[in-house]
Amino acid sequence: MSEDMWGVFFRVADVEEYLAEVYEGEEEAIEAAEARDELVFEQEMEEGGGEIPAWEDYEGMHYVEPIARTFVEEAQEQLDRGFAVRV
């Protein structure tokens, strides 16, 4: 078993970084990140605040990085409750 896990992250205002989900495998994490990008894009399309959003603005919004298992253990309670954890 590897020491690292794979986290799905996003940034707010290019300053604050958050961990949204954690996976054992990189491929699973990549798929989850892509699904999150699609969900946010679809939500923006439905809200329709005038302009049609461009997919390029949402693609890659969520990204994958290795994360230490020890950090995951510390953050697990918040993740289990559906909260993103500030890194």
C-alpha positions as CSV (number, residue, x, y, z in Angstrom):
1,M,0.0,0.0,0.0
2,S,1.3,3.4,-1.0
3,E,1.9,6.2,1.5
4,D,0.2,8.7,-0.7
5,M,-3.4,8.9,-1.8
6,W,-4.8,11.1,-4.6
7,G,-6.8,14.2,-3.7
8,V,-9.2,16.2,-5.9
9,F,-8.5,19.9,-5.2
10,F,-9.9,23.2,-6.3
11,R,-8.8,26.8,-5.7
12,V,-10.9,29.8,-4.7
13,A,-9.8,33.2,-6.0
14,D,-6.4,31.6,-6.9
15,V,-5.5,31.9,-3.2
16,E,-7.2,29.3,-1.1
17,E,-6.8,25.7,-1.9
18,Y,-9.4,23.1,-0.9
19,L,-9.5,19.3,-0.8
20,A,-12.8,18.0,-2.0
21,E,-12.4,14.2,-2.3
22,V,-9.7,11.5,-1.8
23,Y,-9.0,8.3,-3.7
24,E,-6.6,5.4,-3.5
25,G,-5.9,5.5,-7.3
26,E,-4.9,8.3,-9.6
27,E,-7.3,7.3,-12.4
28,E,-10.3,7.3,-10.1
29,A,-9.3,10.8,-8.8
30,I,-8.9,12.1,-12.3
31,E,-12.4,10.8,-13.3
32,A,-13.9,12.4,-10.1
33,A,-12.2,15.7,-10.9
34,E,-13.6,15.7,-14.5
35,A,-17.0,14.8,-13.2
36,R,-16.9,17.8,-10.7
37,D,-15.9,20.1,-13.6
38,E,-18.8,18.9,-15.6
39,L,-21.2,19.3,-12.7
40,V,-20.2,22.9,-12.0
41,F,-20.4,23.7,-15.8
42,E,-23.9,22.2,-16.0
43,Q,-25.1,24.1,-12.9
44,E,-23.9,27.3,-14.5
45,M,-25.7,26.5,-17.8
46,E,-28.9,25.9,-15.9
47,E,-28.7,29.1,-13.9
48,G,-28.2,31.0,-17.1
49,G,-27.3,34.4,-15.7
50,G,-27.3,36.0,-19.2
51,E,-24.1,34.8,-20.8
52,I,-23.5,31.2,-21.9
53,P,-20.5,29.9,-20.0
54,A,-17.5,28.6,-21.9
55,W,-16.4,25.0,-21.1
56,E,-12.8,26.2,-21.2
57,D,-13.5,28.2,-18.0
58,Y,-14.5,25.1,-16.1
59,E,-12.3,22.4,-17.6
60,G,-9.5,21.7,-15.1
61,M,-11.2,23.7,-12.3
62,H,-10.7,20.6,-10.2
63,Y,-7.3,18.9,-10.3
64,V,-5.5,15.9,-8.9
65,E,-2.4,15.8,-6.8
66,P,-0.9,13.2,-4.5
67,I,-1.7,13.8,-0.8
68,A,-0.2,12.3,2.3
69,R,-2.3,9.6,4.0
70,T,-1.7,11.4,7.4
71,F,-3.4,14.5,6.1
72,V,-6.3,12.5,4.8
73,E,-6.8,10.9,8.2
74,E,-6.9,14.3,9.8
75,A,-9.4,15.6,7.3
76,Q,-11.5,12.5,6.9
77,E,-14.3,13.5,9.3
78,Q,-15.0,16.7,7.4
79,L,-14.8,14.9,4.0
80,D,-17.2,12.3,5.2
81,R,-19.7,15.1,6.1
82,G,-19.4,16.4,2.5
83,F,-17.2,19.4,3.4
84,A,-14.2,20.6,1.4
85,V,-11.1,20.9,3.6
86,R,-8.9,24.0,3.3
87,V,-5.3,23.0,2.7
